[in-house]
Amino acid sequence: MTAALQTYARKTRTAIDTLKFKTCVRAYGPDDIQEVPEDGVNIHGLFLEGARWDDGREVLEDSEPRKPVVPFPVIYLEPVLMDEDVEVGCYECPMYKTSLRKGTLSTTGHSTNFVMFLYMPTELAADYWVRRGAALLCMTDD
């Protein structure tokens, strides 16, 4: 992900620390990717805990009964300038390496298990998802 930002920064002659990612959830899985994006990166293989993705409405929804962790579709991370407002109508969804959501604190003040925040579209307030513990995981406990 850092390499995608760095490549974009060099291409546009923009300082890398003035860039961030805009989250674009795709309506397909990794087998259906048709092309590589010119800027940014597609990521896949993530799991969503505490919520589910509604492909039709393109928003976070409550989990289905007895399905606390579900596979997540492809996400396109598009590099944008920091002053672009990508947070409006979104939940700042944390992404963790494992479901433990803990690790030692690094110099950034975040856990070593924490990867980054992704801005997921939602029709509900962010605290709704915080109380449900909604998060993306890079791997499950299975």
Phi and psi in radians as a Rosetta constraint file:
Dihedral C 1 N 2 CA 2 C 2 CIRCULARHARMONIC -1.123 0.35
Dihedral N 2 CA 2 C 2 N 3 CIRCULARHARMONIC -0.684 0.35
Dihedral C 2 N 3 CA 3 C 3 CIRCULARHARMONIC -1.100 0.35
Dihedral N 3 CA 3 C 3 N 4 CIRCULARHARMONIC -0.644 0.35
Dihedral C 3 N 4 CA 4 C 4 CIRCULARHARMONIC -1.128 0.35
Dihedral N 4 CA 4 C 4 N 5 CIRCULARHARMONIC -0.735 0.35
Dihedral C 4 N 5 CA 5 C 5 CIRCULARHARMONIC -1.145 0.35
Dihedral N 5 CA 5 C 5 N 6 CIRCULARHARMONIC -0.728 0.35
Dihedral C 5 N 6 CA 6 C 6 CIRCULARHARMONIC -1.141 0.35
Dihedral N 6 CA 6 C 6 N 7 CIRCULARHARMONIC -0.733 0.35
Dihedral C 6 N 7 CA 7 C 7 CIRCULARHARMONIC -1.086 0.35
Dihedral N 7 CA 7 C 7 N 8 CIRCULARHARMONIC -0.763 0.35
Dihedral C 7 N 8 CA 8 C 8 CIRCULARHARMONIC -1.144 0.35
Dihedral N 8 CA 8 C 8 N 9 CIRCULARHARMONIC -0.716 0.35
Dihedral C 8 N 9 CA 9 C 9 CIRCULARHARMONIC -1.072 0.35
Dihedral N 9 CA 9 C 9 N 10 CIRCULARHARMONIC -0.747 0.35
Dihedral C 9 N 10 CA 10 C 10 CIRCULARHARMONIC -1.171 0.35
Dihedral N 10 CA 10 C 10 N 11 CIRCULARHARMONIC -0.733 0.35
Dihedral C 10 N 11 CA 11 C 11 CIRCULARHARMONIC -1.086 0.35
Dihedral N 11 CA 11 C 11 N 12 CIRCULARHARMONIC -0.742 0.35
Dihedral C 11 N 12 CA 12 C 12 CIRCULARHARMONIC -1.680 0.35
Dihedral N 12 CA 12 C 12 N 13 CIRCULARHARMONIC -0.014 0.35
Dihedral C 12 N 13 CA 13 C 13 CIRCULARHARMONIC 0.966 0.35
Dihedral N 13 CA 13 C 13 N 14 CIRCULARHARMONIC 0.840 0.35
Dihedral C 13 N 14 CA 14 C 14 CIRCULARHARMONIC -2.034 0.35
Dihedral N 14 CA 14 C 14 N 15 CIRCULARHARMONIC 2.524 0.35
Dihedral C 14 N 15 CA 15 C 15 CIRCULARHARMONIC -1.150 0.35
Dihedral N 15 CA 15 C 15 N 16 CIRCULARHARMONIC 2.313 0.35
Dihedral C 15 N 16 CA 16 C 16 CIRCULARHARMONIC -1.068 0.35
Dihedral N 16 CA 16 C 16 N 17 CIRCULARHARMONIC -0.548 0.35
Dihedral C 16 N 17 CA 17 C 17 CIRCULARHARMONIC -1.367 0.35
Dihedral N 17 CA 17 C 17 N 18 CIRCULARHARMONIC 0.072 0.35
Dihedral C 17 N 18 CA 18 C 18 CIRCULARHARMONIC -1.815 0.35
Dihedral N 18 CA 18 C 18 N 19 CIRCULARHARMONIC 0.165 0.35
Dihedral C 18 N 19 CA 19 C 19 CIRCULARHARMONIC -1.991 0.35
Dihedral N 19 CA 19 C 19 N 20 CIRCULARHARMONIC 2.707 0.35
Dihedral C 19 N 20 CA 20 C 20 CIRCULARHARMONIC -2.595 0.35
Dihedral N 20 CA 20 C 20 N 21 CIRCULARHARMONIC 3.097 0.35
Dihedral C 20 N 21 CA 21 C 21 CIRCULARHARMONIC -1.791 0.35
Dihedral N 21 CA 21 C 21 N 22 CIRCULARHARMONIC 2.451 0.35
Dihedral C 21 N 22 CA 22 C 22 CIRCULARHARMONIC -1.715 0.35
Dihedral N 22 CA 22 C 22 N 23 CIRCULARHARMONIC 2.313 0.35
Dihedral C 22 N 23 CA 23 C 23 CIRCULARHARMONIC -1.593 0.35
Dihedral N 23 CA 23 C 23 N 24 CIRCULARHARMONIC 2.139 0.35
Dihedral C 23 N 24 CA 24 C 24 CIRCULARHARMONIC -2.160 0.35
Dihedral N 24 CA 24 C 24 N 25 CIRCULARHARMONIC 1.837 0.35
Dihedral C 24 N 25 CA 25 C 25 CIRCULARHARMONIC -1.422 0.35
Dihedral N 25 CA 25 C 25 N 26 CIRCULARHARMONIC 2.227 0.35
Dihedral C 25 N 26 CA 26 C 26 CIRCULARHARMONIC -1.560 0.35
Dihedral N 26 CA 26 C 26 N 27 CIRCULARHARMONIC 2.763 0.35
Dihedral C 26 N 27 CA 27 C 27 CIRCULARHARMONIC -1.629 0.35
Dihedral N 27 CA 27 C 27 N 28 CIRCULARHARMONIC 0.483 0.35
Dihedral C 27 N 28 CA 28 C 28 CIRCULARHARMONIC -2.570 0.35
Dihedral N 28 CA 28 C 28 N 29 CIRCULARHARMONIC 2.939 0.35
Dihedral C 28 N 29 CA 29 C 29 CIRCULARHARMONIC -1.674 0.35
Dihedral N 29 CA 29 C 29 N 30 CIRCULARHARMONIC -3.128 0.35
Dihedral C 29 N 30 CA 30 C 30 CIRCULARHARMONIC -1.109 0.35
Dihedral N 30 CA 30 C 30 N 31 CIRCULARHARMONIC -0.486 0.35
Dihedral C 30 N 31 CA 31 C 31 CIRCULARHARMONIC -1.254 0.35
Dihedral N 31 CA 31 C 31 N 32 CIRCULARHARMONIC -0.292 0.35
Dihedral C 31 N 32 CA 32 C 32 CIRCULARHARMONIC -1.761 0.35
Dihedral N 32 CA 32 C 32 N 33 CIRCULARHARMONIC 0.135 0.35
Dihedral C 32 N 33 CA 33 C 33 CIRCULARHARMONIC -1.182 0.35
Dihedral N 33 CA 33 C 33 N 34 CIRCULARHARMONIC 2.172 0.35
Dihedral C 33 N 34 CA 34 C 34 CIRCULARHARMONIC -1.636 0.35
Dihedral N 34 CA 34 C 34 N 35 CIRCULARHARMONIC -0.591 0.35
Dihedral C 34 N 35 CA 35 C 35 CIRCULARHARMONIC -2.601 0.35
Dihedral N 35 CA 35 C 35 N 36 CIRCULARHARMONIC 2.745 0.35
Dihedral C 35 N 36 CA 36 C 36 CIRCULARHARMONIC -1.497 0.35
Dihedral N 36 CA 36 C 36 N 37 CIRCULARHARMONIC 2.331 0.35
Dihedral C 36 N 37 CA 37 C 37 CIRCULARHARMONIC -1.158 0.35
Dihedral N 37 CA 37 C 37 N 38 CIRCULARHARMONIC 2.549 0.35
Dihedral C 37 N 38 CA 38 C 38 CIRCULARHARMONIC -1.163 0.35
Dihedral N 38 CA 38 C 38 N 39 CIRCULARHARMONIC -0.728 0.35
Dihedral C 38 N 39 CA 39 C 39 CIRCULARHARMONIC -2.133 0.35
Dihedral N 39 CA 39 C 39 N 40 CIRCULARHARMONIC 2.566 0.35
Dihedral C 39 N 40 CA 40 C 40 CIRCULARHARMONIC 1.483 0.35
Dihedral N 40 CA 40 C 40 N 41 CIRCULARHARMONIC -2.848 0.35
Dihedral C 40 N 41 CA 41 C 41 CIRCULARHARMONIC -2.660 0.35
Dihedral N 41 CA 41 C 41 N 42 CIRCULARHARMONIC 2.537 0.35
Dihedral C 41 N 42 CA 42 C 42 CIRCULARHARMONIC -1.592 0.35
Dihedral N 42 CA 42 C 42 N 43 CIRCULARHARMONIC 2.358 0.35
Dihedral C 42 N 43 CA 43 C 43 CIRCULARHARMONIC -2.150 0.35
Dihedral N 43 CA 43 C 43 N 44 CIRCULARHARMONIC 2.598 0.35
Dihedral C 43 N 44 CA 44 C 44 CIRCULARHARMONIC -2.671 0.35
Dihedral N 44 CA 44 C 44 N 45 CIRCULARHARMONIC 3.022 0.35
Dihedral C 44 N 45 CA 45 C 45 CIRCULARHARMONIC 1.609 0.35
Dihedral N 45 CA 45 C 45 N 46 CIRCULARHARMONIC 0.193 0.35
Dihedral C 45 N 46 CA 46 C 46 CIRCULARHARMONIC -1.569 0.35
Dihedral N 46 CA 46 C 46 N 47 CIRCULARHARMONIC 2.854 0.35
Dihedral C 46 N 47 CA 47 C 47 CIRCULARHARMONIC -2.235 0.35
Dihedral N 47 CA 47 C 47 N 48 CIRCULARHARMONIC 2.541 0.35
Dihedral C 47 N 48 CA 48 C 48 CIRCULARHARMONIC -1.890 0.35
Dihedral N 48 CA 48 C 48 N 49 CIRCULARHARMONIC 2.214 0.35
Dihedral C 48 N 49 CA 49 C 49 CIRCULARHARMONIC -1.966 0.35
Dihedral N 49 CA 49 C 49 N 50 CIRCULARHARMONIC 2.357 0.35
Dihedral C 49 N 50 CA 50 C 50 CIRCULARHARMONIC 1.507 0.35
Dihedral N 50 CA 50 C 50 N 51 CIRCULARHARMONIC 0.091 0.35
Dihedral C 50 N 51 CA 51 C 51 CIRCULARHARMONIC -2.899 0.35
Dihedral N 51 CA 51 C 51 N 52 CIRCULARHARMONIC -3.142 0.35
Dihedral C 51 N 52 CA 52 C 52 CIRCULARHARMONIC -2.498 0.35
Dihedral N 52 CA 52 C 52 N 53 CIRCULARHARMONIC 2.850 0.35
Dihedral C 52 N 53 CA 53 C 53 CIRCULARHARMONIC -1.762 0.35
Dihedral N 53 CA 53 C 53 N 54 CIRCULARHARMONIC 2.237 0.35
Dihedral C 53 N 54 CA 54 C 54 CIRCULARHARMONIC -1.653 0.35
Dihedral N 54 CA 54 C 54 N 55 CIRCULARHARMONIC 1.833 0.35
Dihedral C 54 N 55 CA 55 C 55 CIRCULARHARMONIC -1.064 0.35
Dihedral N 55 CA 55 C 55 N 56 CIRCULARHARMONIC -0.678 0.35
Dihedral C 55 N 56 CA 56 C 56 CIRCULARHARMONIC -1.150 0.35
Dihedral N 56 CA 56 C 56 N 57 CIRCULARHARMONIC -0.798 0.35
Dihedral C 56 N 57 CA 57 C 57 CIRCULARHARMONIC -1.655 0.35
Dihedral N 57 CA 57 C 57 N 58 CIRCULARHARMONIC -0.206 0.35
Dihedral C 57 N 58 CA 58 C 58 CIRCULARHARMONIC 0.997 0.35
Dihedral N 58 CA 58 C 58 N 59 CIRCULARHARMONIC 0.867 0.35
Dihedral C 58 N 59 CA 59 C 59 CIRCULARHARMONIC -2.509 0.35
Dihedral N 59 CA 59 C 59 N 60 CIRCULARHARMONIC 2.853 0.35
Dihedral C 59 N 60 CA 60 C 60 CIRCULARHARMONIC -1.247 0.35
Dihedral N 60 CA 60 C 60 N 61 CIRCULARHARMONIC 2.507 0.35
Dihedral C 60 N 61 CA 61 C 61 CIRCULARHARMONIC -2.337 0.35
Dihedral N 61 CA 61 C 61 N 62 CIRCULARHARMONIC 2.911 0.35
Dihedral C 61 N 62 CA 62 C 62 CIRCULARHARMONIC -1.094 0.35
Dihedral N 62 CA 62 C 62 N 63 CIRCULARHARMONIC 2.595 0.35
Dihedral C 62 N 63 CA 63 C 63 CIRCULARHARMONIC -1.092 0.35
Dihedral N 63 CA 63 C 63 N 64 CIRCULARHARMONIC 2.643 0.35
Dihedral C 63 N 64 CA 64 C 64 CIRCULARHARMONIC -1.367 0.35
Dihedral N 64 CA 64 C 64 N 65 CIRCULARHARMONIC 2.688 0.35
Dihedral C 64 N 65 CA 65 C 65 CIRCULARHARMONIC -0.954 0.35
Dihedral N 65 CA 65 C 65 N 66 CIRCULARHARMONIC 2.369 0.35
Dihedral C 65 N 66 CA 66 C 66 CIRCULARHARMONIC 1.084 0.35
Dihedral N 66 CA 66 C 66 N 67 CIRCULARHARMONIC 0.395 0.35
Dihedral C 66 N 67 CA 67 C 67 CIRCULARHARMONIC -2.306 0.35
Dihedral N 67 CA 67 C 67 N 68 CIRCULARHARMONIC 1.239 0.35
Dihedral C 67 N 68 CA 68 C 68 CIRCULARHARMONIC -1.255 0.35
Dihedral N 68 CA 68 C 68 N 69 CIRCULARHARMONIC -0.458 0.35
Dihedral C 68 N 69 CA 69 C 69 CIRCULARHARMONIC -2.225 0.35
Dihedral N 69 CA 69 C 69 N 70 CIRCULARHARMONIC 2.206 0.35
Dihedral C 69 N 70 CA 70 C 70 CIRCULARHARMONIC -2.308 0.35
Dihedral N 70 CA 70 C 70 N 71 CIRCULARHARMONIC 2.613 0.35
Dihedral C 70 N 71 CA 71 C 71 CIRCULARHARMONIC -1.087 0.35
Dihedral N 71 CA 71 C 71 N 72 CIRCULARHARMONIC 2.584 0.35
Dihedral C 71 N 72 CA 72 C 72 CIRCULARHARMONIC -1.958 0.35
Dihedral N 72 CA 72 C 72 N 73 CIRCULARHARMONIC 2.530 0.35
Dihedral C 72 N 73 CA 73 C 73 CIRCULARHARMONIC -1.218 0.35
Dihedral N 73 CA 73 C 73 N 74 CIRCULARHARMONIC 3.134 0.35
Dihedral C 73 N 74 CA 74 C 74 CIRCULARHARMONIC -1.089 0.35
Dihedral N 74 CA 74 C 74 N 75 CIRCULARHARMONIC 2.451 0.35
Dihedral C 74 N 75 CA 75 C 75 CIRCULARHARMONIC -2.069 0.35
Dihedral N 75 CA 75 C 75 N 76 CIRCULARHARMONIC 2.253 0.35
Dihedral C 75 N 76 CA 76 C 76 CIRCULARHARMONIC -1.716 0.35
Dihedral N 76 CA 76 C 76 N 77 CIRCULARHARMONIC 2.101 0.35
Dihedral C 76 N 77 CA 77 C 77 CIRCULARHARMONIC -1.712 0.35
Dihedral N 77 CA 77 C 77 N 78 CIRCULARHARMONIC 1.914 0.35
Dihedral C 77 N 78 CA 78 C 78 CIRCULARHARMONIC -1.742 0.35
Dihedral N 78 CA 78 C 78 N 79 CIRCULARHARMONIC 2.159 0.35
Dihedral C 78 N 79 CA 79 C 79 CIRCULARHARMONIC -1.178 0.35
Dihedral N 79 CA 79 C 79 N 80 CIRCULARHARMONIC 2.298 0.35
Dihedral C 79 N 80 CA 80 C 80 CIRCULARHARMONIC -2.443 0.35
Dihedral N 80 CA 80 C 80 N 81 CIRCULARHARMONIC 2.870 0.35
Dihedral C 80 N 81 CA 81 C 81 CIRCULARHARMONIC -1.235 0.35
Dihedral N 81 CA 81 C 81 N 82 CIRCULARHARMONIC 2.598 0.35
Dihedral C 81 N 82 CA 82 C 82 CIRCULARHARMONIC -0.962 0.35
Dihedral N 82 CA 82 C 82 N 83 CIRCULARHARMONIC -0.591 0.35
Dihedral C 82 N 83 CA 83 C 83 CIRCULARHARMONIC -1.388 0.35
Dihedral N 83 CA 83 C 83 N 84 CIRCULARHARMONIC -0.043 0.35
Dihedral C 83 N 84 CA 84 C 84 CIRCULARHARMONIC -1.317 0.35
Dihedral N 84 CA 84 C 84 N 85 CIRCULARHARMONIC 2.345 0.35
Dihedral C 84 N 85 CA 85 C 85 CIRCULARHARMONIC -1.527 0.35
Dihedral N 85 CA 85 C 85 N 86 CIRCULARHARMONIC 1.557 0.35
Dihedral C 85 N 86 CA 86 C 86 CIRCULARHARMONIC -1.673 0.35
Dihedral N 86 CA 86 C 86 N 87 CIRCULARHARMONIC -0.066 0.35
Dihedral C 86 N 87 CA 87 C 87 CIRCULARHARMONIC -1.546 0.35
Dihedral N 87 CA 87 C 87 N 88 CIRCULARHARMONIC -0.314 0.35
Dihedral C 87 N 88 CA 88 C 88 CIRCULARHARMONIC -1.100 0.35
Dihedral N 88 CA 88 C 88 N 89 CIRCULARHARMONIC 2.241 0.35
Dihedral C 88 N 89 CA 89 C 89 CIRCULARHARMONIC 1.248 0.35
Dihedral N 89 CA 89 C 89 N 90 CIRCULARHARMONIC 0.358 0.35
Dihedral C 89 N 90 CA 90 C 90 CIRCULARHARMONIC -2.211 0.35
Dihedral N 90 CA 90 C 90 N 91 CIRCULARHARMONIC 2.744 0.35
Dihedral C 90 N 91 CA 91 C 91 CIRCULARHARMONIC -1.764 0.35
Dihedral N 91 CA 91 C 91 N 92 CIRCULARHARMONIC 2.261 0.35
Dihedral C 91 N 92 CA 92 C 92 CIRCULARHARMONIC -1.345 0.35
Dihedral N 92 CA 92 C 92 N 93 CIRCULARHARMONIC 1.538 0.35
Dihedral C 92 N 93 CA 93 C 93 CIRCULARHARMONIC -1.479 0.35
Dihedral N 93 CA 93 C 93 N 94 CIRCULARHARMONIC 2.102 0.35
Dihedral C 93 N 94 CA 94 C 94 CIRCULARHARMONIC -1.302 0.35
Dihedral N 94 CA 94 C 94 N 95 CIRCULARHARMONIC 2.562 0.35
Dihedral C 94 N 95 CA 95 C 95 CIRCULARHARMONIC -2.029 0.35
Dihedral N 95 CA 95 C 95 N 96 CIRCULARHARMONIC 2.249 0.35
Dihedral C 95 N 96 CA 96 C 96 CIRCULARHARMONIC -2.072 0.35
Dihedral N 96 CA 96 C 96 N 97 CIRCULARHARMONIC 2.695 0.35
Dihedral C 96 N 97 CA 97 C 97 CIRCULARHARMONIC -1.216 0.35
Dihedral N 97 CA 97 C 97 N 98 CIRCULARHARMONIC -0.718 0.35
Dihedral C 97 N 98 CA 98 C 98 CIRCULARHARMONIC -2.288 0.35
Dihedral N 98 CA 98 C 98 N 99 CIRCULARHARMONIC 2.976 0.35
Dihedral C 98 N 99 CA 99 C 99 CIRCULARHARMONIC -1.336 0.35
Dihedral N 99 CA 99 C 99 N 100 CIRCULARHARMONIC -0.179 0.35
Dihedral C 99 N 100 CA 100 C 100 CIRCULARHARMONIC -1.141 0.35
Dihedral N 100 CA 100 C 100 N 101 CIRCULARHARMONIC -0.525 0.35
Dihedral C 100 N 101 CA 101 C 101 CIRCULARHARMONIC 1.011 0.35
Dihedral N 101 CA 101 C 101 N 102 CIRCULARHARMONIC 0.483 0.35
Dihedral C 101 N 102 CA 102 C 102 CIRCULARHARMONIC -2.480 0.35
Dihedral N 102 CA 102 C 102 N 103 CIRCULARHARMONIC 2.827 0.35
Dihedral C 102 N 103 CA 103 C 103 CIRCULARHARMONIC -3.128 0.35
Dihedral N 103 CA 103 C 103 N 104 CIRCULARHARMONIC -3.003 0.35
Dihedral C 103 N 104 CA 104 C 104 CIRCULARHARMONIC -1.428 0.35
Dihedral N 104 CA 104 C 104 N 105 CIRCULARHARMONIC 2.603 0.35
Dihedral C 104 N 105 CA 105 C 105 CIRCULARHARMONIC -1.276 0.35
Dihedral N 105 CA 105 C 105 N 106 CIRCULARHARMONIC 2.303 0.35
Dihedral C 105 N 106 CA 106 C 106 CIRCULARHARMONIC -1.606 0.35
Dihedral N 106 CA 106 C 106 N 107 CIRCULARHARMONIC -3.121 0.35
Dihedral C 106 N 107 CA 107 C 107 CIRCULARHARMONIC -1.160 0.35
Dihedral N 107 CA 107 C 107 N 108 CIRCULARHARMONIC -0.318 0.35
Dihedral C 107 N 108 CA 108 C 108 CIRCULARHARMONIC -1.387 0.35
Dihedral N 108 CA 108 C 108 N 109 CIRCULARHARMONIC -0.198 0.35
Dihedral C 108 N 109 CA 109 C 109 CIRCULARHARMONIC 1.599 0.35
Dihedral N 109 CA 109 C 109 N 110 CIRCULARHARMONIC -0.055 0.35
Dihedral C 109 N 110 CA 110 C 110 CIRCULARHARMONIC -1.738 0.35
Dihedral N 110 CA 110 C 110 N 111 CIRCULARHARMONIC 2.808 0.35
Dihedral C 110 N 111 CA 111 C 111 CIRCULARHARMONIC -1.189 0.35
Dihedral N 111 CA 111 C 111 N 112 CIRCULARHARMONIC 2.603 0.35
Dihedral C 111 N 112 CA 112 C 112 CIRCULARHARMONIC -1.174 0.35
Dihedral N 112 CA 112 C 112 N 113 CIRCULARHARMONIC -0.217 0.35
Dihedral C 112 N 113 CA 113 C 113 CIRCULARHARMONIC -1.479 0.35
Dihedral N 113 CA 113 C 113 N 114 CIRCULARHARMONIC -0.328 0.35
Dihedral C 113 N 114 CA 114 C 114 CIRCULARHARMONIC -1.362 0.35
Dihedral N 114 CA 114 C 114 N 115 CIRCULARHARMONIC 2.393 0.35
Dihedral C 114 N 115 CA 115 C 115 CIRCULARHARMONIC -1.799 0.35
Dihedral N 115 CA 115 C 115 N 116 CIRCULARHARMONIC -1.076 0.35
Dihedral C 115 N 116 CA 116 C 116 CIRCULARHARMONIC -2.988 0.35
Dihedral N 116 CA 116 C 116 N 117 CIRCULARHARMONIC 2.996 0.35
Dihedral C 116 N 117 CA 117 C 117 CIRCULARHARMONIC -1.702 0.35
Dihedral N 117 CA 117 C 117 N 118 CIRCULARHARMONIC 2.444 0.35
Dihedral C 117 N 118 CA 118 C 118 CIRCULARHARMONIC -2.082 0.35
Dihedral N 118 CA 118 C 118 N 119 CIRCULARHARMONIC 2.451 0.35
Dihedral C 118 N 119 CA 119 C 119 CIRCULARHARMONIC -1.647 0.35
Dihedral N 119 CA 119 C 119 N 120 CIRCULARHARMONIC 1.836 0.35
Dihedral C 119 N 120 CA 120 C 120 CIRCULARHARMONIC -1.738 0.35
Dihedral N 120 CA 120 C 120 N 121 CIRCULARHARMONIC 2.211 0.35
Dihedral C 120 N 121 CA 121 C 121 CIRCULARHARMONIC -1.039 0.35
Dihedral N 121 CA 121 C 121 N 122 CIRCULARHARMONIC 2.438 0.35
Dihedral C 121 N 122 CA 122 C 122 CIRCULARHARMONIC -2.658 0.35
Dihedral N 122 CA 122 C 122 N 123 CIRCULARHARMONIC 2.690 0.35
Dihedral C 122 N 123 CA 123 C 123 CIRCULARHARMONIC -1.738 0.35
Dihedral N 123 CA 123 C 123 N 124 CIRCULARHARMONIC -0.036 0.35
Dihedral C 123 N 124 CA 124 C 124 CIRCULARHARMONIC -1.940 0.35
Dihedral N 124 CA 124 C 124 N 125 CIRCULARHARMONIC 2.837 0.35
Dihedral C 124 N 125 CA 125 C 125 CIRCULARHARMONIC -1.150 0.35
Dihedral N 125 CA 125 C 125 N 126 CIRCULARHARMONIC 2.626 0.35
Dihedral C 125 N 126 CA 126 C 126 CIRCULARHARMONIC -1.034 0.35
Dihedral N 126 CA 126 C 126 N 127 CIRCULARHARMONIC -0.656 0.35
Dihedral C 126 N 127 CA 127 C 127 CIRCULARHARMONIC -1.119 0.35
Dihedral N 127 CA 127 C 127 N 128 CIRCULARHARMONIC -0.402 0.35
Dihedral C 127 N 128 CA 128 C 128 CIRCULARHARMONIC -1.041 0.35
Dihedral N 128 CA 128 C 128 N 129 CIRCULARHARMONIC -0.796 0.35
Dihedral C 128 N 129 CA 129 C 129 CIRCULARHARMONIC -1.342 0.35
Dihedral N 129 CA 129 C 129 N 130 CIRCULARHARMONIC -0.548 0.35
Dihedral C 129 N 130 CA 130 C 130 CIRCULARHARMONIC -1.091 0.35
Dihedral N 130 CA 130 C 130 N 131 CIRCULARHARMONIC -0.800 0.35
Dihedral C 130 N 131 CA 131 C 131 CIRCULARHARMONIC -1.104 0.35
Dihedral N 131 CA 131 C 131 N 132 CIRCULARHARMONIC -0.474 0.35
Dihedral C 131 N 132 CA 132 C 132 CIRCULARHARMONIC -1.560 0.35
Dihedral N 132 CA 132 C 132 N 133 CIRCULARHARMONIC -0.086 0.35
Dihedral C 132 N 133 CA 133 C 133 CIRCULARHARMONIC 1.222 0.35
Dihedral N 133 CA 133 C 133 N 134 CIRCULARHARMONIC 0.527 0.35
Dihedral C 133 N 134 CA 134 C 134 CIRCULARHARMONIC -1.134 0.35
Dihedral N 134 CA 134 C 134 N 135 CIRCULARHARMONIC 2.228 0.35
Dihedral C 134 N 135 CA 135 C 135 CIRCULARHARMONIC -2.743 0.35
Dihedral N 135 CA 135 C 135 N 136 CIRCULARHARMONIC 2.694 0.35
Dihedral C 135 N 136 CA 136 C 136 CIRCULARHARMONIC -1.599 0.35
Dihedral N 136 CA 136 C 136 N 137 CIRCULARHARMONIC 2.475 0.35
Dihedral C 136 N 137 CA 137 C 137 CIRCULARHARMONIC -2.159 0.35
Dihedral N 137 CA 137 C 137 N 138 CIRCULARHARMONIC 2.484 0.35
Dihedral C 137 N 138 CA 138 C 138 CIRCULARHARMONIC -1.413 0.35
Dihedral N 138 CA 138 C 138 N 139 CIRCULARHARMONIC -0.335 0.35
Dihedral C 138 N 139 CA 139 C 139 CIRCULARHARMONIC -2.723 0.35
Dihedral N 139 CA 139 C 139 N 140 CIRCULARHARMONIC 2.714 0.35
Dihedral C 139 N 140 CA 140 C 140 CIRCULARHARMONIC -1.729 0.35
Dihedral N 140 CA 140 C 140 N 141 CIRCULARHARMONIC 3.063 0.35
Dihedral C 140 N 141 CA 141 C 141 CIRCULARHARMONIC -1.398 0.35
Dihedral N 141 CA 141 C 141 N 142 CIRCULARHARMONIC -0.200 0.35
